[in-house]
Every structure is written in C-alpha cells, then in structure tokens.
Amino acid sequence: MGHNNFMAKFFLFLILFLIPLSVFAAGATLSILPATGEFTVGQTVKTTIFVHSGGNAINAAEATLNFPSDLLRVASISKANSIFSLWAVEPSFDNAKGTISFAGGTTKPFIGSSGEALSVVFHVKKSGLASLALNGARTLLADGLGTDVFGSSQGASWKLMAAAPQPVIPATGLPLAPTIWSSTHPDENKWYSNKNPKFSWTLSPDVDAVKLLYDQFSDSQPTLLYSPPISERELGGVQDGIWYFHIQFRNGKGWGETAHFRVQIDTEPPEPFVIQFLDGKKTIKARPRINFATTDGLSGIDRYEMKIDSGEWQEASYILPAQEPGEHLVVLRAFDRAGNMTEAQDSFTVVRADLLYIFIRVAAGLGIVLAFCLVYFIVRLKRRTRKKIQFAEKYLHKTFDYLRNAVEDCVKDRETLRQYKDELDSAEKALQKMIQRITDHS
C-alpha cells in the first residue's frame, strides 16, 4: 500500500508540474478598460474588468482592484453581463480602503479575449493622477484540478482634472448632510435577512422639511417630500438585493447636501444539496469520507457546520471524526452571509472490522514486504531469474483469486464485499508493480 501511495503521488506530481508545461496555451490576463483617459471632477467613469483566457479553457478568476480612495469612489458595481454565474467571493467594494474584490466561476468553460468579469462605475472626487491595479489575481483552468494559468494583469492610468468653474450664487447656512443610522441594518458592508430596514437621523432646529428616497443607485437625489420633517422611516417588504436610502434636509436658506446609506438584503437560503459518502453508506472505515457543496446566488456561502448523532455542532470537514461501529446520522448546514441556512442530512453505517478484514490487511502488508525483500536479494545477487519471476507472478494471481473467492463465500453484504475486494485489488496491483520492476532489472 505504501508503494501504491508513492506511485500515486508521483503520478500526481507529473500531472501538476510537468504536463501543464506542454498543454497550456499562453497565460491568461486580466485588464481594466478604459486603460487611459482624462476625466473631470464630478464625472462618472464606467469601467470594465476583462478576462483574456490566452487560448485556455478557464472556469474561474479572482482579483482585487486597488484604486486611490482620495481621488475616486465607487458609485456602483454590476455583474449583470459577467461571464461568471457562481461567486465564491461576491463582488464588493470598500471606498475607505480603495478596493474592489471578486472571485467568480462558471460551469461552462470560457475561451476568449474579452470576457467581462465585472463592471464598475467610479465617481471622480478630486483632481490628480489615478493609478488602478489588479492584485492577487488568479485564473483557473477548467481541468478538474483548478490549475492557475494566470499570466499578467494590465492596470489603468487616468488623468483627473478639476472641472471648469461654474458661476454660482453664494449660499451660506445651508443644512449639513444628514447622519443616517439603522438599528436593524447597522453595517453597510454586511448582509441581513431582515426585509424591513429602519432608518433614523437627527433633525436640527432650523430644518423645516426633508426629502427621502430608496432605490438601487448609490448617488440618487431624493424626491419624496415630508413637511413637517420626520426623523425616522421604516420600510416594509424590501426585495432582496443592494439598496440605498437617500435623505436631504431643507431650512430657510434652501436644500443641503444629500446623504446616502447602503443596505444589503438576502432572505433566500442557499440551494439544497446532498451529502455524498465516498466510501459508501456502509463502510468498514471508522473515519468515513464525505463530499458536499452548494451555492448562494446573492450574498454567497459563509460557512458549513455539521453534527453527528446527538453531538455538538462543529465546523464541517470532508473526513468525519472516528465513529464507533453502528448506524449514525450526519447533519450538515450551509449558511450564507446573511445567516440564512439550508440543511441536509443522511445516515451511514460503520461495520466492525472482522478477522477476515484484518487477515486481508496483514496478508497484503506481508506480501509487499516480501516483494521488497525479493527485489533486494535479486539486485544483490544479480541473478537472472526471469522464469522464477514468471512463476511467482502466476502464483500471485492464483493466490489473490483464491482470496477473492474465499471472501465471496464469507461476506454476503454487497457494500462490505466491495470494500474487501478493493483492499485485495490494491494489494495485488502493488505486488504486480514490484514484480514488473524485478522483471525489468533481471
């Protein structure tokens, strides 16, 4: 079994490190458009992040776009026309840090030179030279291994200029932009499952009216007038998505600046999923292997938790803790970033390892040890023993055939029988490789 594991690891090494050198096309790239340009303060700039596969069939990409937060701010981001439909990291931005992050994937491999990953609308805050760069980028090959074929990224350099002065009528004493807070959705960067957000603000004595609006645009101007003014507003039944609440104060001098507050709502749980038992639902392994995965179309998957029988909830893993023989129930929960949950459960049985199984493992282990000893003595004595090796090979196959027949006579459960035969097959293949190496050197 040890030799078998060595050969498997060696073969995996060849796949991961040698074969890609000959089969990959040029490295994939990510780029920002427009790459250059001149824009004025107050202007909005629609920007697109493109994926260029370089002739490779890719199914995932990720990156962080860094921008100067003192010169630019993100007004909105959109994945509507993206080549990706699955999001390991939901596209998000942080105007304070000057970052936009995403990690998208697709079930249909992409090959092309202009695949849109994400579109962004920037608002120019002040003049200066803005350099935008894509960092931490990866593009993954659709080869079942997630091989990274990222080659390079192309950033952008924009010249931001002050707007031409416009004649204005001096105004003093206008209200300041309101300070908005929410008792139900306090963090603008978090997702919530509450569809009824409540907003509050403080009115100064001179404010005689307010205008409100909520929509899905980050810099809209409110239109709904309240006079006399109100100091809080609760919305009911807001649909899932990213929304913005806008408010503006008026006093005797006129209307002041508008304040904006973002709310992210996701009330739908992750997609249903099933638990796969890689060693079968009836296994002789005390630590069975499982597989599970699901997706969430809006806020994304946050974590998985699991519980076995009446045990405590814990972080889910693909190899279960050691279990006593008998039937067990495993329960898995998938949570999205808003706290919504989908649950899956299934049962499995651990069969006690009997004397027959122990005999198979011991016999297989002794056979491998004897094969190593045989190789050692043949190399030391340098004898040409091809006929003896052929006889040993023939006797080996007869012995394992006898063991298989004996197992079939003793074990009636099909799943347990399959696992016993897998053990015998693994041992026989390992010994066969040993004999082949002896033949090659004799």
Buried (B, 14 or more C-beta within 10 A) or exposed (E): EEBBEEEEEEEEEEEEEEEBEEEBBEBBBBBBBEEEBEBEBEEEBEBBBBBBBBBBBBBBBBBBBBBBBEBBBBBBBBBEEBBBEBBBEBBBBEBEEBBBBBBBBBEEBBEEEEBBBBBBBBBBBEBBEBEBBBEEBBBBBBBEEEBBBBBEBBBBBBEBBEEEEEEEEEEEEBBEBBEBEBEBBEEBEEBBBBBEBBBBBEBEEEBBBBBBBBEEBBBBEBEEEBEEBBEEBEBEEBEBEBBBBBBBBBBEEEBBEBBBBBBBBBBBBBBEBEBEBEBBBBBBBBEBBBEBEBBBBBBBBBEBBBBBEEEEEEEBEEEBEEBEEEEBEBBBBBBBBBBBBBEBEBEBBBBEBEEBBEEBBEBBEEBBEEBEEBBEEBEEEEEEBEEBBEEBBEEBEEBBEEBBEEBEEEBEEEBBBEBBBEBBEBBBBBBBBBBEBBEEEB
